Amino acid sequence: MAETPSEQYGPGPSRYLPIADHGLIGDMRTVALVGSNGTIDWYCCPSFDSPSVFGAVLDAERGGCFELAATVPGRTKQFYFPDTNVLITRFFTEDGVGEVQDFMPVGAASVETERHRLIRRVLCVRGSLPFRVRVAPRFDYGRQPHTLRLLGDVAVFESADLSLALTATVPLEGDDRDVWADFKLAEGESTVFTLDQVGRHLAPRMCARVEAENQFAATVEYWRRWLHQSRYRGRWREMVHRSALTLKLLTYAPTGAILAAPTTSLPERLGGERNWDYRYVWVRDAAFCVYAMLRLGFAGEAEAFMKFVNRHITPGDGGPSGPLQIMYGIDGRTDLPEYELDHLEGHQGSAPVRVGNAAADQLQLDIYGALIDSIYLYDKWAQPISSDQWDQLCALVDWVCDHWDQPDEGIWETRGGRKKFLYSRLMCWVAIERAIRMARRRGLPADMVRWLQCRDTIYRRIMQRGWSVKRQAFVQYEDGDVLDASVLMMPLAKFIAPTDPKWLSTLDALTQDLVSDSLVYRYDPQASPDGLRGDEGTFSICSFWYVEALVRAGRLDEARLAFEKMLTYANHLGLYAEEISHTGEQQGNFPQAFTHFALISAAFNLDRALG
């Protein structure tokens, strides 16, 4: 159980909790962020990418929230019920100790999944404590008005597109928009608040204490049964399993989609403009997550994503981004227009708040390597792909052979113009190389002569024009001298031997220029302008890639120290955002699937190397 940085609660709290002062609960359809002060300040219903109902993390005044806390001064600690995604926030005061158990029923506990039930159980475990609850939804990112019908211990919030019912085991008060209640619990007493989607065929349904207790037990059982499939027994089991549980929360059960992150516009730098909507399926991010899940033994999640790929990520006619988009909606949709919500001030005043993502139309050639590598691993470790899937894969490889030499926006989605990025070339090589492996291993038909020739051409091109004699390192783009942490993937993707002199020289150059006490910047925006103002923090996925590169180079002491240092930057629950600021604070959307995938991979390989 960890004490959070924002450990004081009671009157006069800060308008915004830091990004890291949150835990995550969910039901594989949507999630809620629960602050260390007991407030839910991010919740979209009915799905991850729906408009927010509680969005105070993006605007403390207009966003809406679900507050629940003791009303006397004290401190808080948050932890997950062991081996689950059930979150517990404890309140320690002079009068006693209480806790809030937050979860969204899943498995056998979730009989009516369309309710998207959110349960908050409040218990007094020692002494006696006064509590206050306040539920203030603001529908459609705070743009849509709502009405309130209040009858005793049931409140129905109705907007044009969504209705929610709050049921409670204590009487509620309210005005025309919000409800609240003050209550006191003695040792052993409890109360329950339940928020459900209602309307059409779903009428408000009470959740008594006994039912809440049963759903708590069933949800705990679901998560423990799921986690029991893990094959990881290494040194960092707790962190690896928390990352796996987090990745599972970021899967969308109806389609098998895997999100990049469950939030939008949490700033990569306070006061900057690097605020993006990550509630979508990035082909790259999801494909890498499949690798992590397969490594740990979670074949079901890999299979579900492969079904999403078969259903939605099939070669098209070829738009500006090629036959595949770099990202898709969680339901497979391709239209993700980006716009700004000018009425929201942004997290700690960091506007703009964006919905949608214009990067969906970018050309990022590396996604073909990431996707085909995940299909290769699935075919090898889980089950063989079908003949139709192989035909589609061949079409993608043929397209890569025709187009690998184009400039693109690259893995970091720069908005400063296309370049011939080394990482894009590297992953095109991976796409062709993994397809060749599959064809040979299973005797599948392929244009092997062409594929081999193209693979070798890309290899020589990278070795000749991706290498800087001046820097004695592989660099960001052809014929340049700018370093980029994405080249850390070169030995990880088996493009170059991890002890090759050129690679070891590159590793030394990256360590000197982009590494700060084990933390890794992805590149220097001053040396390589990306079309955006301001700088950014270190990129956590790159920090874990760095650990893995050190492992493969045989520098185990350095790798272990760097890994242990990275673990100290996790929040109190073991969760990571996208970046870490120069003061050690979490930055960007939270939690980030990319970071947790890389943690799993680094822990797995470091543990194996240590023996």
C-alpha positions as CSV (number, residue, x, y, z in Angstrom):
1,M,0.0,0.0,0.0
2,A,1.5,3.3,-1.1
3,E,1.0,6.8,0.3
4,T,0.4,9.2,-2.5
5,P,2.2,12.5,-3.0
6,S,-1.1,14.4,-2.4
7,E,-1.7,12.8,1.0
8,Q,-3.8,15.6,2.6
9,Y,-7.5,15.9,2.0
10,G,-10.3,17.9,3.6
11,P,-11.2,21.6,3.0
12,G,-9.4,23.7,0.5
13,P,-7.8,21.1,-1.9
14,S,-5.8,22.1,-5.0
15,R,-8.0,22.5,-8.1
16,Y,-6.0,19.7,-9.9
17,L,-4.4,16.6,-8.7
18,P,-1.1,15.7,-10.5
19,I,-1.6,13.2,-13.3
20,A,0.2,10.5,-11.3
21,D,-2.1,10.9,-8.3
22,H,-4.7,8.6,-9.9
23,G,-5.7,5.0,-10.0
24,L,-7.6,3.2,-12.8
25,I,-10.7,1.0,-12.7
26,G,-12.7,-0.4,-15.7
27,D,-14.7,-3.1,-17.3
28,M,-13.0,-3.5,-20.7
29,R,-15.5,-1.1,-22.2
30,T,-14.6,2.1,-20.4
31,V,-12.5,3.3,-17.4
32,A,-12.6,5.8,-14.6
33,L,-9.7,7.7,-13.1
34,V,-9.9,7.8,-9.3
35,G,-7.8,10.5,-7.6
36,S,-5.9,9.9,-4.4
37,N,-8.4,12.2,-2.7
38,G,-11.3,9.9,-3.6
39,T,-12.6,11.9,-6.5
40,I,-13.4,10.4,-9.9
41,D,-12.4,13.1,-12.3
42,W,-12.3,11.2,-15.6
43,Y,-15.1,8.9,-16.8
44,C,-16.5,8.4,-20.3
45,C,-19.7,6.4,-20.9
46,P,-20.6,4.1,-22.5
47,S,-17.2,3.5,-24.0
48,F,-13.6,4.6,-23.9
49,D,-14.0,7.2,-26.7
50,S,-17.4,8.5,-25.7
51,P,-17.7,12.1,-24.5
52,S,-16.8,12.5,-20.8
53,V,-19.3,12.5,-18.0
54,F,-16.7,13.4,-15.4
55,G,-13.9,15.4,-16.9
56,A,-12.5,17.6,-14.0
57,V,-9.0,16.4,-14.8
58,L,-9.3,18.6,-17.9
59,D,-11.3,21.4,-16.3
60,A,-11.8,21.6,-12.6
61,E,-14.9,23.9,-12.9
62,R,-16.7,22.7,-16.0
63,G,-15.6,19.1,-16.3
64,G,-17.7,17.4,-13.7
65,C,-16.7,14.9,-11.0
66,F,-17.8,12.3,-8.4
67,E,-16.4,13.3,-5.0
68,L,-16.3,10.9,-2.1
69,A,-14.1,11.5,0.9
70,A,-14.0,11.8,4.7
71,T,-14.8,15.4,5.8
72,V,-12.2,15.7,8.5
73,P,-8.5,16.3,7.9
74,G,-6.2,13.4,7.4
75,R,-4.1,11.6,4.9
76,T,-4.8,9.0,2.3
77,K,-3.2,5.9,0.9
78,Q,-4.2,4.0,-2.3
79,F,-3.6,0.4,-3.3
80,Y,-5.1,-2.2,-5.5
81,F,-6.8,-5.2,-3.9
82,P,-4.0,-7.8,-4.5
83,D,-3.9,-9.2,-8.1
84,T,-7.0,-7.3,-9.2
85,N,-8.1,-4.0,-10.8
86,V,-10.2,-3.2,-7.7
87,L,-8.9,0.1,-6.2
88,I,-9.0,1.0,-2.5
89,T,-8.5,4.5,-1.2
90,R,-8.0,4.7,2.6
91,F,-8.6,7.7,4.8
92,F,-6.6,8.0,8.0
93,T,-7.8,10.5,10.6
94,E,-7.7,11.1,14.4
95,D,-11.3,9.8,14.6
96,G,-10.8,6.6,12.7
97,V,-9.9,4.9,9.5
98,G,-12.2,4.5,6.5
99,E,-11.9,3.3,2.9
100,V,-13.6,3.5,-0.5
101,Q,-13.6,0.4,-2.7
102,D,-13.9,1.4,-6.3
103,F,-14.6,-1.1,-9.1
104,M,-16.6,-1.8,-12.2
105,P,-18.1,-5.3,-12.3
106,V,-16.7,-7.7,-14.8
107,G,-17.2,-11.4,-15.6
108,A,-19.9,-13.1,-13.6
109,A,-20.4,-9.9,-11.6
110,S,-21.4,-8.0,-14.8
111,V,-24.8,-9.5,-15.7
112,E,-25.9,-6.4,-17.6
113,T,-22.8,-5.1,-19.3
114,E,-24.7,-2.3,-21.0
115,R,-25.2,-0.7,-17.6
116,H,-21.5,0.0,-17.3
117,R,-21.9,-0.1,-13.6
118,L,-19.6,1.8,-11.4
119,I,-19.7,0.8,-7.7
120,R,-18.2,2.8,-4.8
121,R,-18.4,1.0,-1.4
122,V,-17.6,3.1,1.7
123,L,-16.5,1.3,4.9
124,C,-15.4,2.5,8.3
125,V,-12.8,0.0,9.5
126,R,-11.8,1.7,12.8
127,G,-13.5,4.3,15.0
128,S,-16.1,6.5,13.3
129,L,-15.9,8.9,10.3
130,P,-18.0,11.5,8.6
131,F,-18.1,11.4,4.8
132,R,-19.5,13.6,2.1
133,V,-20.4,12.5,-1.5
134,R,-21.1,14.9,-4.3
135,V,-22.0,13.7,-7.8
136,A,-21.8,16.5,-10.5
137,P,-21.9,15.0,-14.0
138,R,-21.3,17.3,-17.0
139,F,-22.3,15.4,-20.1
140,D,-20.6,15.6,-23.5
141,Y,-17.4,17.2,-22.2
142,G,-19.5,19.7,-20.3
143,R,-21.3,20.9,-23.5
144,Q,-24.7,19.2,-23.0
145,P,-27.2,20.3,-20.2
146,H,-29.0,17.8,-18.2
147,T,-32.0,17.5,-15.8
148,L,-32.1,15.8,-12.5
149,R,-34.9,13.6,-11.0
150,L,-34.4,12.9,-7.4
151,L,-36.5,10.5,-5.3
152,G,-35.0,9.6,-1.9
153,D,-32.0,7.4,-2.5
154,V,-32.2,7.4,-6.4
155,A,-31.1,10.2,-8.7
156,V,-31.5,10.1,-12.4
157,F,-29.4,12.5,-14.5
158,E,-30.8,12.9,-18.0
159,S,-29.2,14.5,-21.0
160,A,-30.1,14.4,-24.7
161,D,-27.8,11.4,-25.5
162,L,-27.2,9.7,-22.2
163,S,-28.9,9.0,-18.9
164,L,-27.3,7.8,-15.7
165,A,-28.9,6.7,-12.4
166,L,-27.2,7.0,-9.0
167,T,-28.5,4.7,-6.3
168,A,-27.4,5.0,-2.7
169,T,-28.0,3.3,0.6
170,V,-28.2,6.8,2.2
171,P,-30.7,9.6,1.5
172,L,-29.6,12.0,-1.2
173,E,-30.1,15.8,-1.5
174,G,-29.9,17.8,-4.7
175,D,-30.6,20.9,-6.8
176,D,-31.4,21.1,-10.5
177,R,-28.0,19.5,-11.6
178,D,-26.1,17.8,-8.8
179,V,-26.7,15.6,-5.7
180,W,-24.9,15.2,-2.5
181,A,-25.1,13.6,0.9
182,D,-23.4,13.8,4.3
183,F,-23.3,10.7,6.4
184,K,-21.4,9.2,9.3
185,L,-20.2,5.6,9.6
186,A,-19.2,3.8,12.8
187,E,-16.8,0.9,12.9
188,G,-18.1,-2.0,10.8
189,E,-20.7,0.0,9.0
190,S,-20.8,0.6,5.2
191,T,-22.8,2.3,2.5
192,V,-22.9,1.9,-1.3
193,F,-23.1,4.3,-4.2
194,T,-23.8,2.8,-7.7
195,L,-23.8,4.7,-11.0
196,D,-25.5,3.0,-14.0
197,Q,-26.3,3.8,-17.5
198,V,-30.1,3.8,-17.9
199,G,-32.8,4.4,-20.5
200,R,-34.5,2.3,-23.1
201,H,-34.7,-1.2,-21.5
202,L,-32.6,-0.3,-18.5
203,A,-34.5,1.1,-15.5
204,P,-32.7,2.3,-12.4
205,R,-31.8,-0.7,-10.2
206,M,-30.8,-0.5,-6.6
207,C,-27.5,-2.1,-5.5
208,A,-27.9,-3.1,-1.8
209,R,-25.0,-3.8,0.4
210,V,-25.3,-7.6,-0.1
211,E,-25.4,-7.3,-3.9
212,A,-22.4,-4.9,-3.8
213,E,-20.4,-7.3,-1.7
214,N,-21.2,-10.2,-4.0
215,Q,-20.2,-8.2,-7.1
216,F,-17.0,-7.2,-5.3
217,A,-16.2,-10.8,-4.6
218,A,-17.0,-11.9,-8.2
219,T,-14.9,-9.1,-9.7
220,V,-12.0,-10.0,-7.5
221,E,-12.3,-13.6,-8.6
222,Y,-12.4,-12.6,-12.3
223,W,-9.2,-10.6,-12.1
224,R,-7.4,-13.2,-10.1
225,R,-8.5,-16.0,-12.4
226,W,-7.3,-14.0,-15.4
227,L,-3.9,-13.1,-13.9
228,H,-3.4,-16.8,-13.0
229,Q,-2.7,-17.5,-16.6
230,S,0.6,-15.5,-16.4
231,R,3.8,-17.5,-16.9
232,Y,6.0,-14.8,-15.5
233,R,7.7,-15.8,-12.2
234,G,10.7,-13.4,-12.4
235,R,12.2,-10.8,-10.0
236,W,9.7,-8.0,-10.8
237,R,6.5,-10.0,-10.7
238,E,4.4,-7.4,-9.0
239,M,5.3,-4.6,-11.5
240,V,5.0,-6.9,-14.5
241,H,1.6,-8.2,-13.3
242,R,0.4,-4.6,-12.6
243,S,1.4,-3.7,-16.2
244,A,-0.5,-6.8,-17.5
245,L,-3.6,-5.9,-15.6
246,T,-3.4,-2.3,-16.9
247,L,-3.0,-3.5,-20.5
248,K,-6.1,-5.7,-20.0
249,L,-8.1,-2.7,-18.8
250,L,-7.1,-1.0,-22.0
251,T,-8.7,-3.7,-24.2
252,Y,-12.1,-3.1,-25.6
253,A,-13.9,-6.5,-25.1
254,P,-16.6,-6.2,-27.9
255,T,-13.9,-6.0,-30.6
256,G,-10.6,-7.0,-29.2
257,A,-9.1,-3.5,-29.8
258,I,-6.3,-2.3,-27.6
259,L,-6.1,1.4,-26.7
260,A,-3.0,3.6,-26.6
261,A,-4.3,5.3,-23.4
262,P,-7.8,5.9,-21.9
263,T,-7.5,9.7,-21.7
264,T,-7.2,12.7,-24.0
265,S,-5.1,15.9,-23.8
266,L,-3.2,15.3,-20.6
267,P,-0.2,17.5,-21.4
268,E,3.2,16.2,-22.4
269,R,4.4,19.5,-20.9
270,L,2.4,21.8,-18.6
271,G,1.5,24.9,-20.5
272,G,2.5,23.4,-23.9
273,E,0.4,22.4,-26.9
274,R,1.5,18.7,-27.1
275,N,-1.9,17.5,-26.0
276,W,-3.5,14.6,-27.9
277,D,-6.4,12.2,-27.9
278,Y,-5.1,8.7,-27.3
279,R,-8.4,6.8,-27.0
280,Y,-7.8,4.9,-30.2
281,V,-6.1,1.8,-31.6
282,W,-2.6,2.6,-32.8
283,V,-1.6,-0.3,-35.0
284,R,2.0,0.0,-33.7
285,D,1.1,0.2,-30.0
286,A,-1.5,-2.6,-30.1
287,A,0.8,-4.9,-32.1
288,F,3.6,-4.4,-29.5
289,C,1.1,-5.1,-26.7
290,V,0.3,-8.4,-28.4
291,Y,3.9,-9.3,-28.1
292,A,3.8,-8.6,-24.3
293,M,0.6,-10.6,-23.8
294,L,2.0,-13.6,-25.7
295,R,5.2,-13.4,-23.7
296,L,3.3,-13.7,-20.5
297,G,0.9,-16.4,-21.7
298,F,-2.2,-14.4,-22.4
299,A,-3.1,-15.9,-25.8
300,G,-6.7,-14.9,-25.5
301,E,-6.0,-11.2,-25.8
302,A,-3.7,-11.8,-28.7
303,E,-6.4,-13.8,-30.5
304,A,-9.0,-11.1,-29.8
305,F,-6.7,-8.5,-31.4
306,M,-6.1,-10.7,-34.4
307,K,-9.8,-10.9,-34.9
308,F,-9.9,-7.1,-34.8
309,V,-7.2,-7.0,-37.4
310,N,-9.0,-9.5,-39.6
311,R,-12.3,-7.6,-39.3
312,H,-11.1,-4.0,-39.5
313,I,-7.4,-3.6,-40.4
314,T,-7.4,-5.1,-43.9
315,P,-5.6,-3.6,-46.9
316,G,-7.6,-0.9,-48.5
317,D,-7.3,1.0,-51.8
318,G,-4.4,3.1,-50.4
319,G,-5.1,6.6,-49.1
320,P,-2.5,9.1,-47.9
321,S,-1.4,6.7,-45.2
322,G,-1.1,3.6,-47.5
323,P,-3.3,0.5,-47.4
324,L,-3.5,0.8,-43.6
325,Q,-4.3,3.7,-41.3
326,I,-1.9,4.2,-38.4
327,M,-4.9,4.2,-36.0
328,Y,-8.5,3.1,-35.9
329,G,-11.5,3.7,-33.6
330,I,-12.1,1.0,-31.0
331,D,-15.0,-0.2,-33.2
332,G,-12.8,-0.2,-36.3
333,R,-14.0,3.1,-37.7
334,T,-11.5,5.1,-39.8
335,D,-12.9,8.6,-39.6
336,L,-11.3,10.3,-36.5
337,P,-11.5,14.1,-37.2
338,E,-9.5,16.2,-34.8
339,Y,-11.1,19.3,-33.2
340,E,-10.6,21.4,-30.1
341,L,-12.9,21.9,-27.1
342,D,-12.3,25.7,-26.5
343,H,-14.6,25.8,-23.5
344,L,-12.3,23.6,-21.4
345,E,-9.1,25.1,-19.9
346,G,-7.1,21.9,-20.0
347,H,-5.3,20.1,-17.2
348,Q,-3.8,22.8,-14.9
349,G,-4.6,25.3,-17.7
350,S,-2.8,23.4,-20.4
351,A,-5.0,24.0,-23.4
352,P,-5.9,23.0,-26.0
353,V,-8.2,20.0,-25.2
354,R,-8.4,17.9,-28.3
355,V,-10.9,15.2,-29.4
356,G,-10.0,13.0,-32.4
357,N,-6.6,12.8,-33.9
358,A,-5.4,14.3,-37.2
359,A,-2.4,11.9,-37.2
360,A,-4.8,9.2,-38.5
361,D,-4.0,10.5,-42.0
362,Q,-0.3,10.4,-41.6
363,L,2.0,8.0,-43.4
364,Q,4.0,6.0,-40.9
365,L,5.7,3.1,-42.6
366,D,6.9,1.5,-39.4
367,I,3.3,0.2,-38.6
368,Y,3.7,-2.5,-41.3
369,G,6.7,-4.0,-39.5
370,A,5.0,-3.8,-36.1
371,L,1.8,-5.5,-37.3
372,I,3.5,-8.2,-39.4
373,D,5.8,-9.0,-36.5
374,S,2.9,-9.4,-34.1
375,I,1.2,-11.7,-36.7
376,Y,4.4,-13.7,-37.0
377,L,4.6,-14.1,-33.2
378,Y,1.0,-15.1,-33.0
379,D,1.4,-17.7,-35.8
380,K,4.5,-19.0,-34.0
381,W,3.4,-19.0,-30.3
382,A,-0.4,-19.2,-30.4
383,Q,-2.0,-20.7,-33.5
384,P,-1.3,-20.6,-37.3
385,I,-3.0,-17.9,-39.3
386,S,-5.5,-18.8,-42.1
387,S,-4.8,-18.9,-45.8
388,D,-6.9,-15.7,-46.2
389,Q,-4.9,-14.0,-43.6
390,W,-1.7,-15.0,-45.4
391,D,-3.0,-13.6,-48.6
392,Q,-3.7,-10.3,-47.0
393,L,-0.3,-10.3,-45.3
394,C,1.4,-10.9,-48.7
395,A,-0.5,-8.0,-50.1
396,L,0.9,-5.8,-47.3
397,V,4.5,-7.1,-47.9
398,D,4.2,-6.4,-51.6
399,W,3.1,-2.9,-50.8
400,V,6.0,-2.4,-48.5
401,C,8.4,-3.6,-51.2
402,D,7.0,-0.9,-53.5
403,H,6.9,2.0,-51.0
404,W,9.5,1.5,-48.3
405,D,11.7,4.3,-49.7
406,Q,9.1,7.1,-49.2
407,P,9.6,9.8,-46.7
408,D,7.0,9.7,-43.9
409,E,6.0,11.3,-40.6
410,G,7.7,8.5,-38.6
411,I,7.0,6.8,-35.3
412,W,6.9,10.1,-33.4
413,E,4.2,11.5,-35.6
414,T,6.1,14.7,-36.3
415,R,4.1,17.6,-37.7
416,G,7.2,19.3,-39.2
417,G,7.3,17.5,-42.6
418,R,8.2,14.1,-43.9
419,K,11.7,12.6,-43.7
420,K,13.3,9.3,-44.6
421,F,13.4,8.1,-41.0
422,L,15.7,5.2,-40.1
423,Y,13.1,3.7,-37.8
424,S,10.6,3.5,-40.7
425,R,13.2,1.8,-42.9
426,L,14.1,-0.6,-40.0
427,M,10.4,-1.7,-39.5
428,C,9.9,-2.1,-43.3
429,W,12.8,-4.5,-43.1
430,V,11.1,-6.3,-40.2
431,A,7.9,-6.6,-42.2
432,I,9.6,-8.4,-45.1
433,E,12.0,-10.4,-42.9
434,R,9.2,-11.8,-40.6
435,A,7.0,-12.7,-43.6
436,I,10.0,-14.6,-45.1
437,R,10.4,-16.5,-41.9
438,M,6.7,-17.4,-41.9
439,A,6.8,-18.6,-45.5
440,R,9.8,-20.7,-44.9
441,R,8.6,-22.2,-41.6
442,R,5.2,-23.2,-42.9
443,G,6.0,-23.7,-46.6
444,L,3.6,-20.9,-47.6
445,P,3.6,-19.4,-51.2
446,A,5.5,-16.1,-51.5
447,D,7.4,-14.0,-54.0
448,M,10.6,-15.0,-52.2
449,V,13.0,-13.7,-54.8
450,R,11.6,-10.2,-54.7
451,W,11.1,-10.2,-50.9
452,L,14.7,-11.3,-50.3
453,Q,16.1,-8.7,-52.7
454,C,14.0,-5.9,-51.2
455,R,14.9,-7.0,-47.6
456,D,18.6,-6.9,-48.4
457,T,18.4,-3.6,-50.2
458,I,16.8,-2.0,-47.2
459,Y,19.5,-3.5,-45.0
460,R,22.3,-2.0,-47.1
461,R,20.6,1.3,-47.3
462,I,20.3,1.6,-43.5
463,M,23.9,0.6,-43.0
464,Q,25.2,3.1,-45.6
465,R,22.9,6.1,-45.3
466,G,21.6,5.6,-41.8
467,W,25.1,5.6,-40.3
468,S,26.8,9.0,-39.5
469,V,30.5,8.9,-39.7
470,K,30.6,12.3,-37.9
471,R,28.5,11.0,-34.9
472,Q,29.8,7.4,-35.2
473,A,26.2,6.3,-34.7
474,F,23.0,5.4,-36.5
475,V,20.9,8.5,-36.7
476,Q,17.3,9.7,-37.0
477,Y,17.0,10.0,-40.8
478,E,19.1,9.3,-43.9
479,D,22.2,11.4,-44.4
480,G,21.6,13.3,-41.2
481,D,23.5,13.7,-37.9
482,V,20.6,13.9,-35.4
483,L,20.3,11.1,-32.8
484,D,16.9,9.4,-32.1
485,A,16.1,6.9,-29.4
486,S,13.9,4.9,-31.8
487,V,17.1,3.3,-33.2
488,L,17.3,1.4,-29.8
489,M,14.9,-1.0,-31.6
490,M,17.7,-2.1,-34.0
491,P,19.1,-4.9,-31.9
492,L,15.6,-5.6,-30.3
493,A,14.2,-6.3,-33.8
494,K,17.2,-8.5,-34.6
495,F,18.4,-6.2,-37.4
496,I,21.9,-5.9,-36.0
497,A,23.9,-7.9,-33.5
498,P,23.7,-6.3,-30.0
499,T,27.5,-6.4,-29.8
500,D,28.3,-5.1,-33.3
501,P,30.9,-2.4,-33.0
502,K,28.7,0.1,-34.9
503,W,25.8,-0.6,-32.5
504,L,27.9,-0.3,-29.4
505,S,29.2,3.0,-30.7
506,T,25.6,4.1,-31.3
507,L,24.6,3.0,-27.8
508,D,27.4,5.1,-26.3
509,A,26.4,8.2,-28.4
510,L,22.7,7.8,-27.3
511,T,23.9,7.5,-23.7
512,Q,25.9,10.7,-24.0
513,D,23.3,12.8,-25.8
514,L,19.8,11.5,-24.9
515,V,20.1,9.7,-21.6
516,S,19.6,11.6,-18.3
517,D,20.1,9.3,-15.2
518,S,18.6,6.3,-17.0
519,L,15.7,8.4,-18.5
520,V,15.8,8.7,-22.3
521,Y,14.7,11.6,-24.5
522,R,13.3,10.4,-27.8
523,Y,15.1,13.2,-29.7
524,D,16.1,16.8,-29.4
525,P,13.4,19.1,-30.9
526,Q,16.0,21.9,-31.2
527,A,18.2,19.7,-33.4
528,S,15.3,18.1,-35.2
529,P,12.2,20.5,-35.3
530,D,9.0,18.6,-35.1
531,G,6.6,21.4,-36.0
532,L,5.4,22.0,-32.4
533,R,6.4,24.6,-29.8
534,G,8.2,23.8,-26.6
535,D,10.2,20.9,-25.3
536,E,9.0,17.7,-23.7
537,G,10.0,15.2,-21.0
538,T,11.8,11.9,-21.3
539,F,9.9,9.2,-23.1
540,S,9.3,6.2,-20.8
541,I,9.1,3.6,-23.6
542,C,12.5,4.7,-24.8
543,S,13.9,4.3,-21.2
544,F,12.7,0.7,-21.1
545,W,14.1,0.1,-24.7
546,Y,17.4,1.4,-23.4
547,V,17.4,-1.1,-20.6
548,E,16.7,-3.9,-23.0
549,A,19.5,-2.7,-25.4
550,L,21.9,-2.7,-22.4
551,V,20.8,-6.2,-21.6
552,R,21.4,-7.5,-25.1
553,A,24.8,-5.8,-25.2
554,G,25.8,-7.7,-22.1
555,R,25.9,-4.6,-19.8
556,L,23.8,-6.2,-17.1
557,D,24.8,-4.1,-14.2
558,E,24.0,-0.9,-16.0
559,A,20.8,-2.4,-17.3
560,R,19.6,-3.5,-13.9
561,L,20.4,-0.2,-12.3
562,A,18.6,1.7,-15.1
563,F,15.6,-0.6,-14.7
564,E,15.4,-0.1,-11.0
565,K,15.7,3.6,-11.4
566,M,12.8,3.6,-13.9
567,L,10.7,1.7,-11.4
568,T,11.0,4.6,-9.0
569,Y,9.3,6.9,-11.5
570,A,6.1,4.8,-11.4
571,N,3.2,6.3,-9.5
572,H,2.1,4.9,-6.1
573,L,0.2,2.1,-7.8
574,G,2.8,1.1,-10.4
575,L,1.3,3.1,-13.3
576,Y,3.1,5.2,-15.9
577,A,2.0,8.0,-18.1
578,E,3.8,8.6,-21.5
579,E,6.6,10.9,-20.3
580,I,8.5,12.0,-17.2
581,S,9.3,15.7,-16.6
582,H,12.7,17.0,-15.6
583,T,11.4,17.1,-12.0
584,G,10.3,13.5,-12.1
585,E,6.5,14.1,-12.6
586,Q,4.4,12.0,-14.9
587,Q,3.3,13.8,-18.1
588,G,1.0,12.9,-21.0
589,N,-1.9,10.6,-21.3
590,F,-2.3,8.1,-18.4
591,P,-1.8,5.3,-18.1
592,Q,0.1,4.6,-21.4
593,A,-0.1,1.1,-22.9
594,F,3.2,1.7,-24.8
595,T,5.1,2.2,-21.5
596,H,3.7,-0.8,-19.8
597,F,4.4,-3.1,-22.7
598,A,8.0,-1.9,-22.7
599,L,8.3,-2.5,-19.0
600,I,7.1,-6.1,-19.4
601,S,9.6,-6.7,-22.3
602,A,12.5,-5.2,-20.4
603,A,11.7,-7.1,-17.2
604,F,11.3,-10.4,-19.1
605,N,14.6,-10.1,-20.9
606,L,16.6,-8.6,-18.0
607,D,15.4,-11.4,-15.7
608,R,16.3,-14.1,-18.2
609,A,19.8,-12.6,-18.7
610,L,20.4,-12.4,-14.9
611,G,19.5,-16.1,-14.6
